[in-house]
Amino acid sequence: MEQAQIMTEEDVKRTYLRFAHQFLEPYDDPAHPAIIGMQTRGVYMGRKILNIIKKETGAEPDFGVLDVTFYRDDFRSKLKMPEVKVTEIPFDLYNRDVILVDDVLYTGRTVRSAMDALMDYGRPRSIRFCCMVDRGHRELPVSADYVGMTVPTHEDEEVRVKVKELDGEDAVYVVKVDGGRDE
């Protein structure tokens, strides 16, 4: 398996800092936006951004965790049993400005699933999307509001965002694979 590192730990840290500042720019109150990390790596990414906001402003925006497994349009067509993770949104979404955080934007189907799921929890005033890497190949009209890096990829490549808590390092790689798709 061939892989190329496209973001180092320092690159990733700088990107989290930039995201934290971008999340707050439109608001007078740094606690205003609600941040929701998408399972799995988006949760860790969202918490890192949240910690930067807390450290720099003293404010603590609401934070939630979202699993979109049952909202995916390919849920029933996958052969293996899906691994369902926790969804925890301990605040009211009604009329809130929400920022969804995930690792990679690919076809747009996962983000669409996340928006469907959020609507079942309430009606946000707005939903913004943040991803570490936009790798192209969209199948739906979805784009990210906050992007760490845009990397054109081939269908036989995957983008792997690593988080220290799960993978032992904060980094991003492009990996050549034998078929299969990441979202």
C-alpha positions as semicolon CSV with decimal commas, in nm:
position;residue;x (nm);y (nm);z (nm)
1;M;0,000;0,000;0,000
2;E;0,153;0,330;-0,112
3;Q;0,096;0,637;0,101
4;A;0,206;0,997;0,095
5;Q;0,186;1,233;0,391
6;I;0,017;1,558;0,289
7;M;-0,019;1,722;0,633
8;T;0,220;1,696;0,927
9;E;0,130;1,737;1,293
10;E;0,225;2,106;1,273
11;D;0,007;2,154;0,964
12;V;-0,287;1,991;1,142
13;K;-0,239;2,204;1,457
14;R;-0,230;2,523;1,248
15;T;-0,547;2,413;1,070
16;Y;-0,733;2,354;1,399
17;L;-0,631;2,701;1,514
18;R;-0,751;2,854;1,186
19;F;-1,082;2,665;1,214
20;A;-1,135;2,796;1,569
21;H;-1,088;3,154;1,451
22;Q;-1,308;3,103;1,143
23;F;-1,586;2,949;1,354
24;L;-1,599;3,261;1,572
25;E;-1,561;3,535;1,308
26;P;-1,933;3,580;1,230
27;Y;-2,045;3,598;1,595
28;D;-2,018;3,858;1,871
29;D;-2,048;3,585;2,134
30;P;-1,783;3,309;2,110
31;A;-2,024;3,064;2,277
32;H;-2,286;3,121;2,006
33;P;-2,213;2,849;1,748
34;A;-2,286;2,488;1,842
35;I;-2,017;2,244;1,727
36;I;-2,113;1,888;1,639
37;G;-1,844;1,630;1,564
38;M;-1,938;1,349;1,329
39;Q;-1,836;1,000;1,436
40;T;-1,558;0,904;1,451
41;R;-1,269;1,135;1,369
42;G;-1,488;1,443;1,340
43;V;-1,561;1,410;1,713
44;Y;-1,191;1,429;1,802
45;M;-1,137;1,713;1,555
46;G;-1,434;1,906;1,694
47;R;-1,310;1,867;2,052
48;K;-0,967;1,999;1,957
49;I;-1,125;2,305;1,794
50;L;-1,352;2,351;2,097
51;N;-1,050;2,338;2,332
52;I;-0,875;2,609;2,132
53;I;-1,186;2,830;2,154
54;K;-1,203;2,772;2,532
55;K;-0,833;2,846;2,578
56;E;-0,837;3,164;2,367
57;T;-1,172;3,314;2,469
58;G;-1,279;3,145;2,792
59;A;-1,612;3,068;2,623
60;E;-1,743;2,715;2,581
61;P;-1,973;2,664;2,282
62;D;-2,217;2,373;2,304
63;F;-2,065;2,051;2,173
64;G;-2,240;1,741;2,043
65;V;-2,160;1,408;1,883
66;L;-2,346;1,271;1,580
67;D;-2,356;0,922;1,430
68;V;-2,522;0,907;1,088
69;T;-2,514;0,529;1,034
70;F;-2,892;0,480;1,012
71;Y;-2,935;0,792;0,795
72;R;-2,696;0,679;0,522
73;D;-2,854;0,601;0,186
74;D;-2,634;0,291;0,153
75;F;-2,719;0,156;0,501
76;R;-2,920;-0,141;0,373
77;S;-2,697;-0,218;0,073
78;K;-2,380;-0,279;0,275
79;L;-2,308;-0,646;0,333
80;K;-2,151;-0,622;0,677
81;M;-2,333;-0,519;0,993
82;P;-2,267;-0,149;1,053
83;E;-2,099;-0,034;1,372
84;V;-2,336;0,213;1,534
85;K;-2,179;0,472;1,763
86;V;-2,324;0,722;2,007
87;T;-2,517;1,034;1,916
88;E;-2,524;1,288;2,197
89;I;-2,665;1,635;2,139
90;P;-2,734;1,766;2,492
91;F;-2,877;2,103;2,383
92;D;-3,169;2,231;2,178
93;L;-3,091;2,274;1,809
94;Y;-3,391;2,496;1,741
95;N;-3,278;2,821;1,577
96;R;-2,909;2,746;1,649
97;D;-2,613;2,801;1,420
98;V;-2,451;2,459;1,394
99;I;-2,108;2,369;1,263
100;L;-2,068;2,004;1,161
101;V;-1,711;1,872;1,175
102;D;-1,584;1,569;0,984
103;D;-1,250;1,447;0,853
104;V;-1,298;1,406;0,476
105;L;-1,550;1,541;0,225
106;Y;-1,585;1,304;-0,069
107;T;-1,917;1,229;-0,241
108;G;-2,126;1,449;-0,010
109;R;-2,353;1,162;0,096
110;T;-2,232;1,152;0,457
111;V;-2,293;1,526;0,497
112;R;-2,642;1,487;0,350
113;S;-2,707;1,209;0,600
114;A;-2,584;1,432;0,882
115;M;-2,821;1,711;0,781
116;D;-3,112;1,464;0,776
117;A;-3,015;1,343;1,123
118;L;-2,986;1,696;1,263
119;M;-3,337;1,780;1,141
120;D;-3,468;1,493;1,354
121;Y;-3,317;1,665;1,661
122;G;-3,452;2,011;1,584
123;R;-3,448;2,283;1,323
124;P;-3,120;2,475;1,328
125;R;-3,111;2,830;1,195
126;S;-2,805;2,737;0,987
127;I;-2,574;2,442;0,930
128;R;-2,214;2,495;0,825
129;F;-1,971;2,217;0,739
130;C;-1,604;2,184;0,828
131;C;-1,365;1,917;0,701
132;M;-0,992;1,866;0,720
133;V;-0,970;1,753;0,355
134;D;-1,196;1,800;0,053
135;R;-1,094;1,532;-0,194
136;G;-1,345;1,603;-0,468
137;H;-1,562;1,346;-0,654
138;R;-1,892;1,496;-0,537
139;E;-2,214;1,312;-0,620
140;L;-2,439;1,563;-0,445
141;P;-2,437;1,946;-0,448
142;V;-2,254;1,977;-0,115
143;S;-1,955;2,194;-0,030
144;A;-1,760;2,271;0,284
145;D;-1,766;2,613;0,451
146;Y;-1,434;2,550;0,625
147;V;-1,166;2,336;0,457
148;G;-0,820;2,251;0,583
149;M;-0,692;2,140;0,244
150;T;-0,832;2,055;-0,098
151;V;-0,661;1,754;-0,254
152;P;-0,769;1,620;-0,593
153;T;-0,760;1,241;-0,573
154;H;-0,810;0,940;-0,798
155;E;-1,083;0,683;-0,737
156;D;-0,819;0,429;-0,624
157;E;-0,694;0,660;-0,349
158;E;-0,824;0,739;-0,003
159;V;-0,751;1,030;0,225
160;R;-0,681;0,922;0,582
161;V;-0,696;1,181;0,855
162;K;-0,516;1,055;1,163
163;V;-0,594;1,174;1,514
164;K;-0,355;1,112;1,800
165;E;-0,625;0,969;2,028
166;L;-0,705;0,685;1,785
167;D;-0,404;0,657;1,556
168;G;-0,110;0,775;1,766
169;E;-0,045;1,080;1,547
170;D;-0,209;1,389;1,404
171;A;-0,144;1,380;1,029
172;V;-0,309;1,335;0,690
173;Y;-0,214;1,081;0,425
174;V;-0,322;0,995;0,072
175;V;-0,321;0,617;0,036
176;K;-0,346;0,409;-0,281
177;V;-0,595;0,125;-0,224
178;D;-0,731;-0,177;-0,413
179;G;-1,091;-0,061;-0,461
180;G;-1,337;0,047;-0,194
181;R;-1,444;0,400;-0,109
182;D;-1,419;0,624;0,189
183;E;-1,677;0,891;0,256
